[in-house]
Amino acid sequence: MFEVNGTYANRKGEYIVLEINPPKMRVRFTEDGSEAELKIELQARIWENIAAEYEAKAASRSARAAKRTAVSNANHYIKIISVPAVDEMNFPGWPERMVMAPPPGSDIKLQSGDRLIFYALETQTFFAVATITGEGKMANPKEYFFTVPAETAEFFPIDIDAVSSKLDKGADIDSVELESQPRFKRLRLEAEAFYSINEDDFELLAEALTEVAEDEEEEEEDDEEYEEEDE
C-alpha cells in the first residue's frame, strides 16, 4: 500500500515515506520536518479511515442540503432535556428515537423535516443534532418512559445527524452566541420545552456538534498513534 517517497497522511498531518522495513516504516512529516517510525498496519488503517471520512463528510453535507431543499418550510428548535444520570446517554424517548411534541395549545407545532438541537440542563451543553423524519402519532407517554400528567401525547420519529459521546462533551452554552435567542443563557429552562431558533443559529450549533463528534474520533486514533511512537 505504501511506497518510498509516497505522500500520505495521518491525524498528525501529511508525511513522506523514507524507508519501509516491515512491520514499520520511517516517515518525515511535511509540516515540521520531524521524523518517526510508524507501524505500517496501523497507518494503513488510519489512511483508509481518513479517505472514508472525507467521503462521509461530503455525503453528510449533501444529505443536509437535500433535507433543507426537500423541506423548505422546516422549522428549527432547541429541545431541552433532563437526564437522571449525566454519565449515561439515556432519557425518555432517546432509545426509541422519538420526541414528544408540545402539549395542545402551544405555539410550536412540529412537522416532518423540522430540525432539532438537543440541550441538556444538567451539563448545560448542546449535544445532538436531529431531524424529524415522519408524521406524528398519538401514544401514552409511559410507552417512552415520560413522566408527564397526560394519558396521551403526540410523538415524532427522529434521525440523529450528529451526537457527542457524552453529554458533557457537547458544545458548552458559553461557547456560542445565539442571534435568535440572545437571552438563552439567562432563561429559566424547563425539560421537554422547545425554543425556536433561526436557520443560521441552527447551522452554527450543528457545525459545532459535528466538529465535536469528529474530534472525539480523531482523539481516539491519536491515542493509538502516540502509544505507537513511544514504543
C-alpha positions as CSV (number, residue, x, y, z in Angstrom):
1,M,0.0,0.0,0.0
2,F,2.8,2.4,0.9
3,E,5.7,3.3,-1.4
4,V,9.0,5.1,-0.7
5,N,8.7,8.8,-1.5
6,G,5.0,8.5,-1.5
7,T,2.9,11.1,0.3
8,Y,0.2,10.1,2.8
9,A,-1.4,11.4,6.0
10,N,-2.5,10.6,9.5
11,R,-4.0,12.6,12.3
12,K,-0.8,14.4,12.9
13,G,-0.6,15.6,9.3
14,E,0.9,14.8,5.9
15,Y,4.1,12.8,5.7
16,I,6.5,11.3,3.1
17,V,7.7,7.7,3.4
18,L,11.5,7.5,3.6
19,E,12.1,3.8,4.3
20,I,10.0,0.7,4.5
21,N,11.2,-2.0,6.9
22,P,8.1,-4.2,7.8
23,P,6.4,-4.1,10.1
24,K,7.5,-0.4,10.4
25,M,8.4,2.4,8.1
26,R,10.3,5.7,8.6
27,V,8.5,8.9,7.6
28,R,9.1,12.6,7.5
29,F,6.2,15.0,8.4
30,T,6.0,17.8,5.8
31,E,4.8,20.5,8.3
32,D,7.7,20.4,10.8
33,G,10.2,18.1,9.2
34,S,10.2,15.7,12.1
35,E,10.8,12.0,11.5
36,A,9.2,9.0,13.1
37,E,8.9,5.2,12.8
38,L,5.3,4.1,12.4
39,K,3.6,0.7,12.2
40,I,2.6,0.0,8.7
41,E,-0.5,-1.9,9.6
42,L,-1.9,0.9,11.8
43,Q,-1.0,3.7,9.4
44,A,-2.8,1.8,6.6
45,R,-5.9,1.6,8.6
46,I,-5.7,5.3,9.5
47,W,-5.1,6.3,5.9
48,E,-8.1,4.3,4.8
49,N,-10.2,5.9,7.6
50,I,-9.2,9.4,6.6
51,A,-10.3,8.8,3.0
52,A,-13.6,7.3,4.2
53,E,-14.1,10.3,6.5
54,Y,-13.7,12.7,3.6
55,E,-16.4,10.7,1.7
56,A,-18.6,10.6,4.7
57,K,-18.4,14.3,5.3
58,A,-19.2,15.0,1.7
59,A,-22.2,12.7,1.9
60,S,-23.3,14.3,5.1
61,R,-23.2,17.7,3.6
62,S,-25.2,16.5,0.6
63,A,-27.7,14.9,2.9
64,R,-28.2,18.1,5.0
65,A,-28.5,20.1,1.8
66,A,-31.1,17.7,0.5
67,K,-33.1,17.9,3.7
68,R,-33.1,21.7,3.5
69,T,-34.2,21.6,-0.1
70,A,-36.8,18.9,0.4
71,V,-38.5,20.8,3.3
72,S,-38.1,24.5,2.6
73,N,-40.5,25.4,5.3
74,A,-38.7,23.3,8.0
75,N,-38.5,24.9,11.4
76,H,-35.5,24.9,13.8
77,Y,-35.7,24.3,17.5
78,I,-33.6,23.7,20.6
79,K,-35.1,20.8,22.5
80,I,-34.5,20.8,26.3
81,I,-34.0,17.6,28.1
82,S,-33.2,16.5,31.7
83,V,-31.3,13.3,32.5
84,P,-31.3,11.2,35.7
85,A,-27.5,10.5,35.3
86,V,-25.2,12.7,33.3
87,D,-22.8,9.8,32.7
88,E,-25.4,8.0,30.7
89,M,-26.9,9.0,27.3
90,N,-30.3,7.8,28.4
91,F,-33.5,9.8,28.8
92,P,-37.2,9.4,27.8
93,G,-37.7,8.9,24.0
94,W,-33.9,8.7,23.2
95,P,-33.5,4.9,22.8
96,E,-36.6,4.7,20.7
97,R,-35.6,7.9,18.7
98,M,-38.8,9.6,19.5
99,V,-39.5,13.1,20.6
100,M,-42.6,14.3,22.4
101,A,-44.4,17.3,20.9
102,P,-45.5,20.3,23.0
103,P,-49.0,20.0,24.5
104,P,-52.1,21.1,22.6
105,G,-52.4,24.9,22.6
106,S,-48.7,25.5,22.3
107,D,-47.5,28.0,19.6
108,I,-45.0,25.4,18.5
109,K,-46.3,22.8,16.0
110,L,-43.8,20.1,15.0
111,Q,-43.8,18.6,11.5
112,S,-41.7,16.2,9.4
113,G,-38.5,17.8,8.3
114,D,-38.1,20.1,11.4
115,R,-34.5,20.2,12.7
116,L,-33.7,19.9,16.4
117,I,-30.7,20.7,18.6
118,F,-30.8,18.8,21.9
119,Y,-29.7,20.6,25.1
120,A,-29.1,19.0,28.5
121,L,-30.0,21.0,31.6
122,E,-27.6,19.3,34.0
123,T,-24.4,19.7,31.9
124,Q,-25.5,22.9,30.1
125,T,-24.4,21.6,26.8
126,F,-25.8,21.1,23.3
127,F,-25.1,17.5,22.5
128,A,-27.1,16.3,19.5
129,V,-28.5,17.3,16.1
130,A,-31.6,15.5,14.9
131,T,-34.2,15.7,12.1
132,I,-37.9,14.8,12.4
133,T,-38.4,12.1,9.8
134,G,-42.1,11.3,9.9
135,E,-45.6,12.3,10.9
136,G,-46.7,12.4,14.5
137,K,-48.7,9.7,16.2
138,M,-50.6,9.7,19.5
139,A,-49.4,7.4,22.3
140,N,-49.3,7.1,26.0
141,P,-46.2,8.9,27.2
142,K,-45.4,6.0,29.6
143,E,-44.6,3.9,26.5
144,Y,-41.5,6.0,26.1
145,F,-40.9,6.4,29.9
146,F,-42.1,10.0,30.1
147,T,-43.5,11.0,33.5
148,V,-46.0,13.7,32.5
149,P,-49.5,14.2,33.7
150,A,-51.2,13.2,30.4
151,E,-52.7,9.9,29.1
152,T,-51.8,10.7,25.5
153,A,-49.4,12.9,23.7
154,E,-48.1,13.3,20.1
155,F,-44.7,11.7,19.2
156,F,-42.5,12.2,16.2
157,P,-39.7,9.9,15.0
158,I,-36.2,11.4,14.6
159,D,-32.9,10.6,13.0
160,I,-29.7,11.6,14.8
161,D,-27.4,13.5,12.5
162,A,-24.6,14.1,15.0
163,V,-24.1,13.4,18.7
164,S,-21.3,13.8,21.2
165,S,-20.2,10.6,23.0
166,K,-21.1,12.0,26.4
167,L,-23.5,14.8,27.5
168,D,-20.6,16.8,29.0
169,K,-18.6,16.5,25.8
170,G,-21.0,18.6,23.8
171,A,-20.9,22.3,22.9
172,D,-20.9,24.4,26.1
173,I,-23.6,27.0,26.5
174,D,-20.9,29.7,27.0
175,S,-19.2,28.8,23.7
176,V,-22.0,30.1,21.4
177,E,-24.0,33.3,20.9
178,L,-27.5,32.8,19.5
179,E,-28.8,35.7,17.4
180,S,-32.4,34.4,17.6
181,Q,-32.2,33.5,21.3
182,P,-29.8,36.2,22.8
183,R,-31.1,35.6,26.4
184,F,-31.0,31.8,26.2
185,K,-28.3,31.5,28.9
186,R,-30.4,33.5,31.3
187,L,-33.7,31.8,30.7
188,R,-35.3,29.5,33.3
189,L,-35.3,26.4,31.1
190,E,-37.6,23.5,31.6
191,A,-37.3,19.9,30.5
192,E,-39.2,19.0,27.3
193,A,-39.6,22.6,26.2
194,F,-38.8,23.8,22.7
195,Y,-37.2,27.1,21.8
196,S,-37.5,28.4,18.2
197,I,-34.2,29.5,16.6
198,N,-33.4,30.7,13.1
199,E,-31.5,28.6,10.5
200,D,-28.2,30.5,11.0
201,D,-28.2,29.6,14.7
202,F,-29.1,26.0,13.9
203,E,-26.3,25.7,11.4
204,L,-23.9,27.3,13.9
205,L,-24.8,24.7,16.6
206,A,-24.9,21.8,14.1
207,E,-21.4,22.6,12.8
208,A,-20.1,22.9,16.4
209,L,-21.5,19.5,17.3
210,T,-20.3,17.8,14.1
211,E,-16.8,19.1,14.9
212,V,-17.1,17.7,18.5
213,A,-18.0,14.3,17.2
214,E,-15.2,14.3,14.6
215,D,-12.7,15.5,17.2
216,E,-13.6,12.6,19.5
217,E,-12.9,10.1,16.7
218,E,-9.6,11.7,15.9
219,E,-8.6,11.7,19.6
220,E,-9.1,8.0,19.8
221,E,-6.9,7.4,16.9
222,D,-4.3,9.9,18.1
223,D,-4.0,8.0,21.3
224,E,-3.1,4.9,19.4
225,E,-0.5,6.7,17.3
226,Y,1.2,8.3,20.4
227,E,1.3,4.9,22.0
228,E,3.0,3.6,18.9
229,E,5.6,6.4,18.8
230,D,6.5,5.8,22.4
231,E,7.4,2.2,21.8
